[in-house]
Each structure stands twice: as C-alpha cells, then as structure tokens.
Amino acid sequence: MLCNNAGINRRGNLLALTPEDWRLSFAINVDAMFHLCQAALPHMIAAGGGAIVNTASQWGLYPAPNHIAYNVTKAAVASFTQNLARDYAPQKIRVNAVCPGEIHTPMLEAGVKRAGRTIADLDRLVPFGRIGKPEEVAALVAFLASDEAAFMCGSLVEITGAQAVA
Ligand SMILES: NC(=O)c1ccc[n+]([C@@H]2O[C@H](COP(=O)([O-])OP(=O)(O)OC[C@H]3O[C@@H](n4cnc5c(N)ncnc54)[C@H](O)[C@@H]3O)[C@@H](O)[C@H]2O)c1
C-alpha cells in the first residue's frame, strides 16, 4: 500500500506567486507522487495487486480563490489518480484519491492565522457545522487501502461535511 499525503500550500493569486512557489508546489504535491508511484508499482504488479491512496483536495475539484498553485497541483493529483487507475486496473492496482475539505491540521492553523480568521469562522462555512478532523480523513484512507474497497479504483472521494455542495 502506498499513501501519497505530503503536501504544501503556497497561497496567492498568479501575480502574488514567485516561480519558486510554483516549482516547489509541483515538486512536493505532484512530482513526489510520480516518483513514489514509479518506485512502488513494479512491486505491486509482481505481488499481483496493490492499493495507492493519494491526497488531493476539494480545491482541486472546485478551486478556492487565491490558491492557484495549490489548486492546480491538487487537480493534477486528481487526474494522475484517474490516469494511473485506468492504466493499471488490469493488474489489480487500485488507485484512489481523497479530496478533503477544511481539516483541522497545522496547515489549516497556519492559513487561519495568516488570514486573521478563527476556527469558528471556518466551522460556519461547513454545512455539517464544523471542520473535519484528521482522524476522519485517516479512516477514509484506511478504508480505501483495505480489501473492503476491493472494487474502488479511480475514485475521487470527497470528505467535506457537505461544503463541496454548499
Ligand atoms: N488541512 C486541510 O484542510 C487539507 C484539505 C485538503 C487537502 N489537504 C492535504 O492533506 C495533506 C496533508 O496536509 P495537512 O493538512 O496534514 O498539512 P500539514 O502541513 O499539517 O502536513 C503536511 C505534511 O507534509 C509533509 N511534507 C511537506 N513537505 C515535505 C517534503 N518536502 N518532504 C516530505 N514531507 C513533506 C510535512 O512534514 C507534514 O507532515 C496535504 O497533501 C494537503 O494538501 C489538507
């Protein structure tokens, strides 16, 4: 099982970003996933199957303003997931992605502080009434990696407390 979860969020619209922001966002959010999948796939194929779970974002599906580098890299993660699933499903490699909404992690804390907002402000944006917890995303990742998800392949699973449909 391979889980590609590391990521960074360089905020800003196009004119606010440096080329280094753009390069680093792709290096960590996209290139690392490419290299790790290339390293792991031959072993999974030799073993007769495997599971890969990538961390995309709801912002890769529905872009939030002023996060162009992050949103574009997460759209790439989503497309990469679908492409890899399509290419390697015949070898029983299941590739899926989670697309979280607002989740209470150090990344989110940093963004909230920088924007001069509070967690309570974000809670109010979520129809479910609160932002998500890391363990709620972890449970979804564990499910997608498990044999319980045996027929899930190429799925982009949103976990947003209904924010994505608000
Ligand atoms: N928190 C959210 O609201 C949210 C929403 C959607 C998606 N995500 C995604 O979830 C994933 C986890 O994010 P998080 O919220 O826990 O953020 P975080 O900043 O708290 O954690 C990010 C993790 O990535 C690792 N990382 C960053 N750069 C690295 C590098 N160069 N090499 C190795 N590891 C590196 C960090 O060490 C850290 O463990 C990310 O892909 C993020 O984009 C987060």
The ligand as a Gaussian input file, in Angstrom:
#p B3LYP/6-31G(d) Opt

LIG

0 1
 N       -5.794000      20.514000       6.147000
 C       -6.661000      20.646000       5.172000
 O       -7.673000      21.351000       5.328000
 C       -6.461000      19.909000       3.877000
 C       -7.501000      19.922000       2.936000
 C       -7.342000      19.233000       1.732000
 C       -6.171000      18.545000       1.492000
 N       -5.171000      18.561000       2.404000
 C       -3.953000      17.810000       2.082000
 O       -3.698000      16.868000       3.088000
 C       -2.304000      16.554000       3.097000
 C       -1.793000      16.672000       4.491000
 O       -1.867000      18.061000       4.834000
 P       -2.032000      18.601000       6.321000
 O       -3.230000      19.445000       6.363000
 O       -1.852000      17.492000       7.302000
 O       -0.789000      19.600000       6.301000
 P        0.439000      19.748000       7.284000
 O        1.218000      20.927000       6.807000
 O       -0.071000      19.741000       8.666000
 O        1.233000      18.408000       6.982000
 C        1.875000      18.240000       5.734000
 C        2.840000      17.098000       5.850000
 O        3.605000      17.059000       4.627000
 C        4.955000      16.883000       4.969000
 N        5.840000      17.476000       3.979000
 C        5.793000      18.729000       3.464000
 N        6.824000      18.916000       2.630000
 C        7.533000      17.767000       2.594000
 C        8.708000      17.342000       1.904000
 N        9.387000      18.154000       1.103000
 N        9.152000      16.070000       2.117000
 C        8.484000      15.244000       2.950000
 N        7.376000      15.596000       3.632000
 C        6.908000      16.839000       3.444000
 C        5.121000      17.609000       6.304000
 O        6.242000      17.139000       7.015000
 C        3.816000      17.258000       7.011000
 O        3.918000      16.031000       7.691000
 C       -1.647000      17.529000       2.103000
 O       -1.462000      16.883000       0.860000
 C       -2.687000      18.628000       1.979000
 O       -2.587000      19.332000       0.775000
 C       -5.281000      19.225000       3.590000

